[in-house]
Amino acid sequence: MPDVARILRAIADVAVPTRRLEAWIFDVDGVLLASPHERAWREALHGIADPARLTTAMYQACVAGRSRLDGALAALTALGVADVGRVGPAYAAAKQRRLEEIFAAEGVVAFPDALRLVRRLMAEGWPIAAASSSRNAEAMMRTVTLDPGGTLFDAFPVTVCGRDLSRGKPDPEIFLLAAAELGVDPTRCIVVEDAPAGIAAALAGGMATLGVARVDDADGLHAVGAERVVASLDEVLIPERAASTKHRPAA
C-alpha cells in the first residue's frame, strides 16, 4: 500500500507523513476547474464597494472554499463594509446571478494538469471524489469532456457538491462525508485543495493535504499547514496502487 512520502515529493522544510493512502478527494473550483467564481464575486460588488479592492489574494484568503453566504460575509468584512449582516445575503445572491450569466455566456475551462491527474488515478483504479461548497460545481463539471468518453463529472464515483451541510469549510464536514461515501477511513484520504480554508478543513478531518498554488499563493497554503504544495498537478508522483487498497463507494 503506497504512502504519502512516495506520492508527494518531500521537501526539506515540510514533514511528510508516513500514513498509507487509499483515496483522493478533490476540491473543484481552482483545482479542477478555472471557473468564474472569483470574477463573479468581484463584479457583484458594484454598488457595494470598489470591486478592484477584492484582489486575488483577498479572495483566496477570505472567500475561496467557503459556502456562498460565508464567503460573502467574509469578503464584506475584509473590505470594511458596514452592516455586513444585512448586505451579505444580497451580495451572495448578486454573485450567484452574475456567475450564472458568465457561465451561460462563456462556459468553464478545466485545468489540463488536473485532467491528466484524474485520468492517471482512474487508470490505476484509485477511489476518487469531488467535494465543493459550490452548488454550481456539478453543472460545470458536466460540461467538461474527459476523453476517451464521458464528462469530468462522470469520472468521480462520489461527488459531494453544494449540499446543505451544517458547517462549511474550514470545518471538515464536507471531506468527512466524501470519505464516508467512498468507504475509506478519512485518515487514509488525501485532499487536493487550492484554498487555505480547504486545507484547514482537511487537516481538521485528519486527512493528508496537497495544496495547489495556481495564483502564486504557496505561502498562504503553507501557513495553514499544507503538507505539500505544488504549482502544477503534473508534479505529483503516483506509485503503483496496491490491490489491497481497492474500495467501492458506500451504498
C-alpha positions, 0 to 999 in steps of 0.5 A, spaced: 500 500 500 503 506 497 504 512 502 504 519 502 512 520 502 512 516 495 506 520 492 508 527 494 515 529 493 518 531 500 521 537 501 526 539 506 522 544 510 515 540 510 514 533 514 511 528 510 507 523 513 508 516 513 500 514 513 498 509 507 493 512 502 487 509 499 483 515 496 483 522 493 478 527 494 478 533 490 476 540 491 473 543 484 473 550 483 481 552 482 483 545 482 479 542 477 476 547 474 478 555 472 471 557 473 468 564 474 467 564 481 472 569 483 470 574 477 463 573 479 464 575 486 468 581 484 463 584 479 457 583 484 460 588 488 458 594 484 454 598 488 457 595 494 464 597 494 470 598 489 470 591 486 478 592 484 479 592 492 477 584 492 484 582 489 486 575 488 489 574 494 483 577 498 479 572 495 483 566 496 484 568 503 477 570 505 472 567 500 475 561 496 472 554 499 467 557 503 459 556 502 456 562 498 453 566 504 460 565 508 464 567 503 460 573 502 460 575 509 467 574 509 469 578 503 464 584 506 468 584 512 475 584 509 473 590 505 470 594 511 463 594 509 458 596 514 452 592 516 455 586 513 449 582 516 444 585 512 448 586 505 451 579 505 445 575 503 444 580 497 451 580 495 451 572 495 445 572 491 448 578 486 454 573 485 450 567 484 446 571 478 452 574 475 456 567 475 450 564 472 450 569 466 458 568 465 457 561 465 451 561 460 455 566 456 462 563 456 462 556 459 468 553 464 475 551 462 478 545 466 485 545 468 489 540 463 494 538 469 488 536 473 485 532 467 491 528 466 491 527 474 484 524 474 485 520 468 492 517 471 488 515 478 482 512 474 487 508 470 490 505 476 483 504 479 484 509 485 477 511 489 476 518 487 471 524 489 469 531 488 467 535 494 465 543 493 461 548 497 459 550 490 452 548 488 454 550 481 460 545 481 456 539 478 453 543 472 460 545 470 463 539 471 458 536 466 460 540 461 467 538 461 469 532 456 474 527 459 476 523 453 476 517 451 468 518 453 464 521 458 464 528 462 469 530 468 463 529 472 462 522 470 469 520 472 468 521 480 464 515 483 462 520 489 461 527 488 459 531 494 457 538 491 453 544 494 449 540 499 446 543 505 451 541 510 451 544 517 458 547 517 462 549 511 469 549 510 474 550 514 470 545 518 471 538 515 464 536 514 464 536 507 471 531 506 468 527 512 462 525 508 466 524 501 470 519 505 464 516 508 461 515 501 467 512 498 468 507 504 475 509 506 477 511 513 478 519 512 485 518 515 487 514 509 484 520 504 488 525 501 485 532 499 487 536 493 485 543 495 487 550 492 484 554 498 487 555 505 480 554 508 480 547 504 486 545 507 484 547 514 478 543 513 482 537 511 487 537 516 481 538 521 478 531 518 485 528 519 486 527 512 493 528 508 493 535 504 496 537 497 495 544 496 495 547 489 498 554 488 495 556 481 495 564 483 502 564 486 499 563 493 504 557 496 505 561 502 498 562 504 497 554 503 503 553 507 501 557 513 495 553 514 499 547 514 499 544 507 503 538 507 505 539 500 504 544 495 505 544 488 504 549 482 502 544 477 498 537 478 503 534 473 508 534 479 505 529 483 508 522 483 503 516 483 506 509 485 503 503 483 496 502 487 496 496 491 490 491 490 489 491 497 487 498 497 481 497 492 474 500 495 467 501 492 463 507 494 458 506 500 451 504 498 
